[in-house]
Amino acid sequence: MKLFIIGGGAVSESTHIPAAINIIGAENVLIAEPDNIQSQKIATKFGLQNFVVDYKEVLDKVDAVIIATPPHLHNAILADCIKANLPVLCEKPLSPDSKESKAVLSKNNNGLILGVCHTYRLFSNRLKVRELIKSGFFGNQINIDIQEGFPAGWPTVSGYCFRKELVPGGVLFDAGVHSLDFILWCLGEPININYEDDKMGGLESNAKINLQFQSGSADLRISRTCELSNKIIVSGNGNIIELEIYEMNKLLINGVNIIADTNRLLDWTNIGECQIKDFIDATQNKSKISCTIEEGLRVVEVIEKCYSLKQAKQVVPEPIGNYKAKKVLVTGGTGFIGSLLAERLYIHEGADVRVMVHNWPKAAYISRFDIELVKADITNYENVDKAVEGCDYVFHCIGLGGDQAMKINADGTENIVRACVKYNVKRIVYLSSVVVHGDKISDGMTAEAPFVSYGDGYADSKIEAENRYWKLTKEGKLEASVIRPTFVWGPMSEWFTVEIIKQMKNNRFYWVDNGSGSCNAVYVENVVDLALICGQHPKAIGESFLITDDEKTNWKSFYRQYAEMLNIDSDAFLSIPLKDGYYRKLLKYCQKALTNIISDLWSKVLATEQSNPFYSKWLLRAPRKVFKIILKNIQERLPEKSESEMAIYNFQGFIDITKTKQQLDYTPHYSISKGMERTKNWLADQSFLIK
């Protein structure tokens, strides 16, 4: 059989191509991929030679087709395959338009095998659940509850699932189709649907569906911004079955763990082969295909029904600037602060927003809005030039640590400023950081404090970025300002909210000096407010501004509020002293000694396990295991933080933002208590407060 895979993107690279090669051999696999870079990548990775750019060139030379392109291309390709009398396995979702698909399918006059990749149907535990439903195990009123969600991470090449111009919906259309298909496969046609999601002119990132059936009901919650329980619970007639979303074999039946089919163990390395074998067997009349194209069409119709039920959320705009109808570019607009800034610009300011996207999965949150997403690399001047062209204002929010810090933060900033000068942008605002002033905050420090390099790559790159920024904006006579936030917390803050909550939940949180250090944090919406003000205030031109919440409190009082959200006693957390006493010094000595002993024993294990296995097992491995237990016990009694964290949490004194307040008539709109309330609501919605 000659198998033709149309589309060489992420799903083909990860699943279809290696599976097809294993089943029918590389010589029988043909690929259609218009992107030359992606074609070369696949050819090198799999040793393939058979590539075409236009799939129509070889439809008369193949026996079967897998369509693995973005969904908006499916119907046209499907029509050509039907015309060529070829059986087809189409990736999910079938298409963005059920009526168009019906018209295409009406031409299948020869009874061709046409299927859809609803892979979950092949999982052994899903087959078992459906078998039990059909056998009456759950009675005549069945409930299916599904929660499926992770922060988006699928390495899409085209980014189609985040682009409103290519797809009719977001997470439900892209990821929810599998679980929705499972529900329909088990319970049939719904008689009533209730639906809600979070899209505001764009594509939904979170959705909830309640479906009513003659035989029961189903609830589906799907997300691509937060981690949910990722479980399926089926109940009825006093019986309960629980299974993990991405588990293929195991399930829990009334509290008892079982393997659905011990003769058919599946995982992510062989499920692709099962899918293709299922398709090939159907084309050879050996069995029925697991999911017909008509069943795939039914899922699309239910999704369309859901979208038709969406009630638009009414928001009363609260602008603080004059950005209405202005073209505004936000770099770093898929990140923490940048995405919230882009949201405010779109919802409250009425701006025409453009966001630079480097990594498509990070666009999950911002794709909820009707804004322009532009694929660009900040270090590529041609990309930056196109992104800046036509913009009135630019908010430069990109900031990255690690090996690429200097290239992205400094070189990227230079690219942005040069493009802004070229296109005569009205004003640019750069989101820098307080770290340019060093790792130790001085009491009463202002934005006029000198830059201090302390050997940190991120901080040094921010210093270099600011130096170039001011030089180039002055040379280009470009209106510009800089904001230097401190420790930004609130919804979506990874380091000062989400990570702290995770540490507390897992008993990995430690105070520094019992939390007595001065808290110079800033709520994210206060940063966004200041950015919008700096974008237009005449006294912001040529100036830098520090920003905090301007409340004199300590870290104990601040983080205690997170502990209260989790119903945890904050006094139960261990504290790291500023100076080690005798006890900590002893523990550190033992930790170092045991680490060396364990490493030495492992070297001896590797050297002797073949020649003297008894000696290796009992005189080396056994004591090494004991030492590891002792080391773990010591580490649990020896809480530690990095040097940079210690610097943040042990300082006594407060940054002075008098200049920010007086020069810009600025007062932090969100108090810590108000910010905590909003943060708690977000954490609860994103399931972070579930222990």
MARKOLMAR-801225 format. One record per residue (C-alpha): residue in three letters; x, y, z. Coordinates in pm, whole numbers, padded with zeros to 5 digits, always signed. Each point is the difference from the previous one (the first is absolute). Layout:
% MARKOLMAR-801225
AlaXYZ/...
This chain:
% MARKOLMAR-801225
Met+00000+00000+00000/Lys+00114+00351-00086/Leu-00110+00230+00283/Phe-00010+00373-00066/Ile+00021+00232+00301/Ile-00113+00350-00089/Gly+00148+00245+00249/Gly+00337-00037+00171/Gly-00068+00200+00315/Ala+00016-00096+00366/Val-00254-00287+00001/Ser+00156-00163-00306/Glu+00351+00038+00134/Ser-00089-00138+00344/Thr-00250-00270-00095/His-00105-00076-00358/Ile+00338-00013-00172/Pro+00185-00224+00250/Ala-00306-00227+00030/Ala-00036-00034-00377/Ile+00370-00075-00043/Asn-00019-00275+00261/Ile-00301-00160-00168/Ile+00062+00027-00375/Gly+00360+00123-00028/Ala+00146+00338-00089/Glu+00002-00080-00371/Asn-00380-00017+00001/Val-00057+00330+00179/Leu-00045+00324-00194/Ile-00023+00343+00159/Ala-00153+00323-00128/Glu+00141+00304+00182/Pro+00028+00349-00155/Asp+00243+00131+00265/Asn+00352-00084-00122/Ile+00157+00037+00346/Gln-00250-00243+00153/Ser+00045-00243-00291/Gln+00376-00004+00048/Lys-00044-00050+00373/Ile-00225-00303-00056/Ala+00222-00144-00273/Thr+00304+00016+00227/Lys-00183-00134+00303/Phe-00164-00300-00169/Gly+00219-00062-00305/Leu-00288+00065-00240/Gln+00047+00086-00367/Asn-00353+00025-00137/Phe-00121+00359+00036/Val-00225+00225-00206/Val-00112+00359+00049/Asp-00340-00031-00171/Tyr-00196-00305+00115/Lys-00201-00005-00325/Glu+00310-00111-00192/Val-00007-00359+00131/Leu-00361-00084+00085/Asp-00002-00243-00295/Lys+00312-00176+00130/Val-00106-00091+00358/Asp-00244-00243+00163/Ala-00118+00186+00309/Val+00029+00343+00161/Ile+00043+00145+00347/Ile-00100+00367+00018/Ala+00207+00170+00269/Thr-00022+00365-00095/Pro-00164+00281+00199/Pro-00381-00059+00004/His-00092+00290-00230/Leu+00166-00193-00285/His-00169-00334+00067/Asn-00315+00036-00210/Ala+00179+00101-00319/Ile+00254-00283+00031/Leu-00273-00249+00093/Ala-00197+00098-00311/Asp+00305-00060-00221/Cys+00064-00339+00163/Ile-00361-00111-00049/Lys+00021+00109-00363/Ala+00319-00210-00034/Asn-00183-00298+00159/Leu+00237-00021+00296/Pro-00079-00114+00356/Val+00079+00270+00258/Leu+00088+00023+00369/Cys-00045+00364+00100/Glu+00148+00166+00305/Lys-00238+00145+00253/Pro-00195+00220+00001/Leu-00152-00092-00336/Ser-00052+00358-00110/Pro-00104+00347+00115/Asp-00323-00017-00204/Ser-00239-00295+00027/Lys-00221+00115-00290/Glu+00298+00015-00232/Ser+00111-00344+00119/Lys-00346-00144-00070/Ala+00014+00136-00353/Val+00341-00161-00051/Leu-00112-00335+00144/Ser-00305-00008-00225/Lys+00243-00072-00287/Asn+00116-00328+00159/Asn-00203-00212-00238/Asn+00239-00297+00008/Gly-00021-00072+00371/Leu+00360+00093+00067/Ile+00140-00062+00348/Leu+00013+00343+00163/Gly+00097+00035+00365/Val+00104+00255+00259/Cys+00286-00024+00252/His-00200-00007+00320/Thr+00280-00201+00159/Tyr-00154-00029+00348/Arg-00240-00260-00141/Leu+00294-00236-00036/Phe+00105+00024+00366/Ser-00067-00332+00172/Asn-00150+00165+00309/Arg-00239+00212-00212/Leu-00115-00312-00181/Lys-00059-00167+00336/Val-00206+00292+00133/Arg-00219+00007-00310/Glu-00046-00376+00020/Leu-00117+00032+00363/Ile-00237+00285-00090/Lys-00157-00205-00277/Ser-00028-00306+00229/Gly-00211+00193+00255/Phe+00269+00008+00270/Phe-00086+00365+00075/Gly-00375-00040-00030/Asn-00213+00225-00217/Gln+00118+00336+00139/Ile+00369+00052-00056/Asn+00216+00299+00087/Ile+00333+00072-00165/Asp+00218+00274+00150/Ile+00318+00096-00184/Gln+00265+00258+00088/Glu+00275+00038-00256/Gly+00253+00279+00009/Phe+00367+00097-00011/Pro+00177+00323-00091/Ala+00032-00020-00380/Gly+00319-00171-00110/Trp-00075-00173-00330/Pro+00285+00099-00240/Thr-00225+00119-00282/Val+00199+00116-00302/Ser-00266+00226-00153/Gly-00163+00117+00322/Tyr-00338-00053-00168/Cys-00178-00091+00326/Phe+00070+00349+00140/Arg-00090+00195-00313/Lys-00358+00118-00027/Glu+00028+00044-00376/Leu+00065-00375-00040/Val-00228-00171+00253/Pro-00351+00061+00140/Gly+00095-00075+00358/Gly+00274-00058+00252/Val+00056-00271+00258/Leu-00334-00178-00057/Phe+00055-00020-00375/Asp+00365-00095+00030/Ala+00038-00220+00309/Gly-00353-00057+00130/Val-00107-00197-00305/His+00148-00323+00139/Ser-00189+00007+00328/Leu-00316+00132-00166/Asp+00015-00285-00249/Phe+00038-00249+00287/Ile-00313+00139+00165/Leu-00205-00021-00322/Trp+00141-00346-00076/Cys-00121-00122+00340/Leu-00330+00185+00043/Gly-00125+00082-00349/Glu-00168+00321-00113/Pro-00044+00277+00258/Ile-00351+00138+00056/Asn+00119+00318+00170/Ile+00328+00194+00020/Asn+00120+00275+00233/Tyr+00326+00170-00084/Glu+00231+00276+00124/Asp+00355+00109-00078/Asp+00244+00286+00053/Lys+00050+00137-00350/Met-00043+00374-00048/Gly+00010+00050-00373/Gly+00268-00265-00055/Leu+00032-00372+00073/Glu-00095-00163+00328/Ser+00272-00135+00228/Asn-00241-00141+00258/Ala-00342-00154-00059/Lys-00270-00182+00195/Ile-00273-00215-00155/Asn-00296-00178+00155/Leu-00177-00247-00226/Gln-00327-00176+00077/Phe-00085-00338-00157/Gln-00288-00242+00018/Ser+00229-00231+00196/Gly+00169+00255+00227/Ser+00222+00306-00008/Ala+00357+00110-00054/Asp+00216+00291+00119/Leu+00316+00098-00182/Arg+00246+00265+00112/Ile+00288+00063-00235/Ser+00295+00241+00032/Arg+00323+00096-00171/Thr+00113+00250+00262/Cys-00015-00202+00323/Glu+00056-00350+00129/Leu-00325-00174+00092/Ser-00046-00342+00163/Asn+00020-00168-00344/Lys-00238-00274+00105/Ile-00312-00169-00131/Ile-00258-00113+00254/Val-00291-00215-00116/Ser-00271-00081+00252/Gly-00344-00154+00023/Asn-00193-00280+00169/Gly+00229+00026+00303/Asn+00313-00066-00206/Ile+00290+00238-00064/Ile+00284-00027-00247/Glu+00292+00241+00000/Leu+00276+00027-00257/Glu+00274+00244-00094/Ile-00050+00196-00322/Tyr+00333-00102-00153/Glu+00009-00353+00142/Met-00085-00268-00256/Asn-00013-00325+00199/Lys-00081+00049+00370/Leu-00327+00093+00166/Leu-00144-00001+00351/Ile-00326-00191+00031/Asn-00171+00052+00335/Gly+00337+00062+00162/Val+00176-00297-00161/Asn+00283+00058-00248/Ile-00017-00215-00312/Ile+00166-00025-00342/Ala-00270+00022-00265/Asp+00167-00245-00239/Thr+00320-00176+00104/Asn+00046-00128-00356/Arg-00008+00350-00146/Leu+00224+00238+00192/Leu+00025+00340-00161/Asp+00213+00310+00051/Trp+00097+00310-00193/Thr+00267-00194-00192/Asn-00243-00244-00163/Ile-00341+00168-00004/Gly+00083+00165-00333/Glu+00065-00341-00152/Cys-00334-00124+00135/Gln-00172+00295-00169/Ile+00160-00068-00339/Lys-00054-00378+00025/Asp-00365+00068+00080/Phe-00022+00211-00316/Ile+00188-00247-00222/Asp-00207-00295+00125/Ala-00319+00191-00081/Thr+00121+00074-00354/Gln+00067-00373-00045/Asn-00344-00094+00138/Lys+00152-00179+00300/Ser-00190+00211+00255/Lys-00204+00317+00040/Ile+00183+00325+00055/Ser-00006+00117+00363/Cys-00147+00342-00081/Thr-00186+00063-00325/Ile+00008+00340-00161/Glu-00371+00038+00075/Glu+00073-00040+00370/Gly+00279+00259-00029/Leu-00251+00229-00170/Arg-00243-00044+00290/Val+00262+00132+00245/Val+00051+00311-00216/Glu-00378+00059-00008/Val-00020-00014+00381/Ile+00294+00243+00027/Glu-00176+00237-00240/Lys-00311-00025+00216/Cys+00207+00087+00309/Tyr+00145+00307-00167/Ser-00345+00115-00106/Leu-00105-00005+00367/Lys+00288+00220+00115/Gln-00122+00312+00175/Ala+00224+00302-00057/Lys+00149+00131+00323/Gln-00077+00365+00055/Val+00285+00208+00141/Val-00025+00370+00076/Pro+00324+00157-00127/Glu+00206+00191+00257/Pro+00267+00175-00209/Ile+00280+00195+00163/Gly+00160+00116-00325/Asn-00086+00112-00351/Tyr+00085-00311-00201/Lys-00337-00054-00169/Ala+00048-00121-00360/Lys+00377+00052+00031/Lys+00226-00272-00136/Val+00197-00133+00299/Leu+00272-00266-00008/Val+00074-00204+00312/Thr+00320-00202-00008/Gly-00001-00277+00257/Gly-00378+00009-00035/Thr-00028-00374+00057/Gly+00183+00026+00332/Phe-00114+00089+00348/Ile-00011+00381+00009/Gly-00020+00049-00377/Ser-00311-00213-00041/Leu-00186+00188+00273/Leu+00109+00330-00155/Ala-00126-00113-00343/Glu-00329-00107+00160/Arg-00048+00341+00162/Leu+00085+00179-00323/Tyr-00260-00204-00188/Ile-00284-00013+00254/His+00024+00330+00182/Glu+00199+00228-00229/Gly-00158-00106-00329/Ala+00339-00017-00170/Asp+00080-00191-00317/Val+00245-00241+00161/Arg+00280-00195-00166/Val+00200-00259+00195/Met+00330-00157-00100/Val-00004-00379+00040/His+00318-00204+00015/Asn-00141-00325+00140/Trp-00358-00075-00112/Pro-00112-00202+00306/Lys+00070+00304+00219/Ala-00271+00185-00193/Ala-00276-00205+00168/Tyr-00105+00276+00238/Ile+00028+00299-00231/Ser-00173-00177-00292/Arg-00325+00042+00196/Phe-00017+00356-00133/Asp-00051+00137-00349/Ile+00357+00120-00040/Glu+00260-00044-00270/Leu+00257-00272+00067/Val+00326+00036-00193/Lys+00259-00279-00005/Ala+00335+00165+00060/Asp+00344-00048+00151/Ile+00116+00305+00198/Thr+00360-00068-00103/Asn-00089+00009-00371/Tyr-00013+00362-00115/Glu-00210-00077-00309/Asn-00265-00164+00222/Val+00007+00294+00238/Asp-00019+00252-00283/Lys-00322-00156-00131/Ala-00149-00020+00350/Val+00066+00368+00076/Glu-00111+00137-00338/Gly-00321+00202+00026/Cys-00004+00016+00380/Asp-00072+00315+00201/Tyr+00128-00131+00334/Val+00232-00281+00104/Phe+00016-00166+00342/His+00315-00207+00019/Cys-00055-00269+00263/Ile+00238-00279-00100/Gly+00241-00114+00270/Leu+00174-00336+00018/Gly+00267-00156+00217/Gly+00242-00279-00083/Asp+00261-00036-00275/Gln-00199+00211-00248/Ala-00057+00293+00239/Met+00245+00242-00161/Lys-00107-00086-00353/Ile-00373+00030+00070/Asn-00005+00278+00258/Ala+00274+00226-00137/Asp+00017-00081-00372/Gly-00378-00040-00015/Thr-00053+00337+00166/Glu+00236+00162-00249/Asn-00200-00151-00289/Ile-00326+00131+00142/Val+00131+00353+00053/Arg+00156+00022-00347/Ala-00330-00108-00158/Cys-00192+00251+00213/Val+00229+00280-00116/Lys-00037-00112-00364/Tyr-00381+00007+00014/Asn-00024+00313+00214/Val-00191-00172+00281/Lys-00161+00253+00235/Arg+00143-00156+00316/Ile+00165-00314+00131/Val-00016-00126+00358/Tyr+00257-00256+00114/Leu-00071-00238+00285/Ser+00338-00044+00165/Ser+00061-00123+00357/Val+00114+00114+00342/Val+00291-00245-00034/Val+00193+00264-00198/His+00068+00165+00338/Gly+00170-00311+00140/Asp-00101-00295+00212/Lys-00027+00198+00323/Ile-00268+00266+00037/Ser+00097+00304+00204/Asp-00258+00165+00224/Gly-00153+00297-00181/Met+00145-00103-00336/Thr-00132+00198-00298/Ala+00012-00040-00377/Glu+00306+00226-00003/Ala+00207-00261+00186/Pro+00300-00118-00207/Phe+00006-00321-00200/Val+00186-00276+00187/Ser+00127-00315-00170/Tyr+00028-00297+00235/Gly+00085-00280-00240/Asp-00356-00105-00082/Gly-00060-00060-00373/Tyr-00359+00122+00003/Ala+00080+00316+00196/Asp+00301+00079-00217/Ser-00209-00043-00316/Lys-00261+00241+00137/Ile+00270+00258+00077/Glu+00141-00034-00350/Ala-00352+00018-00148/Glu-00075+00324+00184/Asn+00331+00155-00101/Arg-00068-00071-00368/Tyr-00366+00099+00037/Trp+00079+00348+00134/Lys+00280+00058-00248/Leu-00208-00094-00304/Thr-00323+00172+00107/Lys+00190+00326+00062/Glu+00185-00025-00331/Gly-00326-00075-00180/Lys-00194+00269+00189/Leu-00251-00264+00101/Glu-00233+00061+00295/Ala+00087-00271+00250/Ser-00026-00103+00362/Val+00098-00295+00219/Ile-00182-00183+00278/Arg+00198-00206+00251/Pro-00240-00227+00189/Thr+00112-00179+00314/Phe-00143-00344+00083/Val-00319-00031-00201/Trp-00281-00212+00146/Gly-00361-00077-00079/Pro-00186-00208-00261/Met+00242-00189-00228/Ser+00308+00101+00204/Glu+00213-00312-00010/Trp+00267+00096+00255/Phe-00182+00204+00263/Thr-00343-00165-00009/Val-00034-00336-00175/Glu+00335-00142+00112/Ile-00056+00116+00360/Ile-00344-00164+00004/Lys+00152-00324-00134/Gln+00275+00009+00262/Met-00252+00049+00280/Lys-00221-00283-00128/Asn+00298-00237-00014/Asn+00154+00116+00330/Arg+00304+00142-00182/Phe-00051+00360+00102/Tyr+00248+00159+00244/Trp+00012+00339+00160/Val+00321+00203-00002/Asp+00072+00134+00349/Asn-00360-00087+00089/Gly-00133+00228-00276/Ser+00123+00319+00168/Gly+00148+00151-00319/Ser-00166+00304-00158/Cys-00241-00086-00280/Asn+00061+00220-00305/Ala-00235-00196-00230/Val-00236+00147-00258/Tyr-00338-00126-00122/Val+00000-00063-00374/Glu-00295+00226-00082/Asn+00181+00289+00167/Val+00287-00059-00242/Val-00245-00003-00293/Asp-00155+00326+00122/Leu+00339+00167+00011/Ala+00092-00129-00346/Leu-00316+00151-00149/Ile+00068+00330+00175/Cys+00363+00008-00117/Gly-00117-00061-00356/Gln-00162+00344-00018/His+00088+00219+00301/Pro+00219+00295-00110/Lys+00212-00017+00316/Ala+00089-00364-00066/Ile+00215+00085-00303/Gly+00366-00076+00059/Glu-00063-00130+00351/Ser+00032-00326+00194/Phe-00241-00102+00274/Leu+00009-00253+00280/Ile-00325-00154+00116/Thr-00116-00192+00307/Asp-00337-00031+00173/Asp+00125+00277+00232/Glu-00114-00179+00317/Lys+00238-00055+00289/Thr-00039-00365+00089/Asn+00224-00304+00038/Trp+00011-00329-00187/Lys-00160-00187+00290/Ser-00312+00216-00017/Phe-00001-00016-00378/Tyr+00041-00376-00053/Arg-00218-00085+00300/Gln-00294+00097-00219/Tyr+00094-00273-00250/Ala+00013-00254+00284/Glu-00346+00110+00113/Met-00133-00065-00350/Leu+00120-00360+00042/Asn-00118-00027+00363/Ile+00359-00060+00109/Asp+00157+00125+00322/Ser+00277+00233-00118/Asp+00184-00037+00331/Ala+00058-00367-00077/Phe+00249+00079-00277/Leu+00369-00029+00083/Ser+00216+00311-00005/Ile+00346+00052-00149/Pro+00222+00216+00226/Leu+00213+00276-00147/Lys+00307-00155+00162/Asp+00057-00369+00059/Gly+00022-00110+00360/Tyr+00183-00308+00128/Tyr-00290-00234-00083/Arg-00033+00108-00367/Lys+00377-00006-00043/Leu+00005-00358+00128/Leu-00284-00102-00232/Lys+00174+00161-00298/Tyr+00323-00183+00085/Cys-00187-00332+00019/Gln-00184+00077-00324/Lys+00322+00065-00186/Ala+00173-00306+00145/Leu-00292-00233-00079/Thr-00029+00138-00354/Asn+00366-00082-00061/Ile-00033-00348+00155/Ile-00307-00082-00208/Ser+00176+00115-00318/Asp+00311-00203+00086/Leu-00206-00312+00072/Trp-00177+00030-00335/Ser+00336+00014-00182/Lys+00102-00320+00176/Val-00333-00163-00089/Leu+00061+00066-00369/Ala+00351-00138+00027/Thr-00091-00326+00182/Glu-00359-00100-00085/Gln+00113-00225-00287/Ser+00307-00156+00158/Asn-00134-00036+00358/Pro-00380+00041+00009/Phe-00037-00120+00363/Tyr+00251+00257+00125/Ser-00157+00270-00217/Lys-00355-00069+00121/Trp+00051-00048+00374/Leu+00312+00198+00086/Leu-00046+00291-00239/Arg-00361+00037-00118/Ala-00158-00084+00338/Pro+00199+00252+00209/Arg-00039+00257-00277/Lys-00379-00035+00027/Val+00018+00051+00377/Phe+00218+00309-00042/Lys-00249+00142-00253/Ile-00281-00038+00254/Ile+00209+00180+00263/Leu+00089+00274-00252/Lys-00366+00053-00087/Asn-00080+00030+00370/Ile+00271+00263+00043/Gln-00116+00197-00305/Glu-00353+00017+00141/Arg+00146+00165+00311/Leu+00221+00234-00198/Pro-00221+00243-00194/Glu+00192+00210-00247/Lys-00059+00270-00258/Ser+00220+00136-00275/Glu+00225+00299+00061/Ser-00226+00223-00211/Glu-00309-00109+00196/Met+00175+00067+00328/Ala+00082+00352-00124/Ile-00366+00065-00085/Tyr-00141-00127+00327/Asn+00250+00119+00262/Phe+00017+00372-00073/Gln-00129+00255+00251/Gly-00120+00322-00166/Phe-00225+00130-00276/Ile+00040+00132-00352/Asp-00108+00363-00043/Ile-00252+00052-00285/Thr-00067+00366+00082/Lys+00123+00103-00345/Thr-00243-00240-00169/Lys-00293+00131+00204/Gln+00073+00371-00022/Gln+00132+00030-00354/Leu-00275-00215-00155/Asp-00283+00076+00246/Tyr+00004-00373+00069/Thr-00139-00194+00293/Pro-00006-00383+00003/His-00360-00084-00083/Tyr+00015-00348+00153/Ser+00082-00038+00368/Ile+00156-00326+00113/Ser-00330-00111+00151/Lys-00193+00076-00320/Gly+00266-00171-00210/Met-00007-00305+00228/Glu-00377-00028-00045/Arg+00033+00002-00378/Thr+00295-00239+00016/Lys-00193-00243+00218/Asn-00287-00003-00250/Trp+00242-00070-00285/Leu+00183-00273+00191/Ala-00331-00168+00082/Asp-00118+00020-00361/Gln+00327-00151-00121/Ser-00023-00283+00258/Phe+00318+00100+00184/Leu-00173+00005+00340/Ile-00097-00368-00014/Lys+00231-00194+00232/
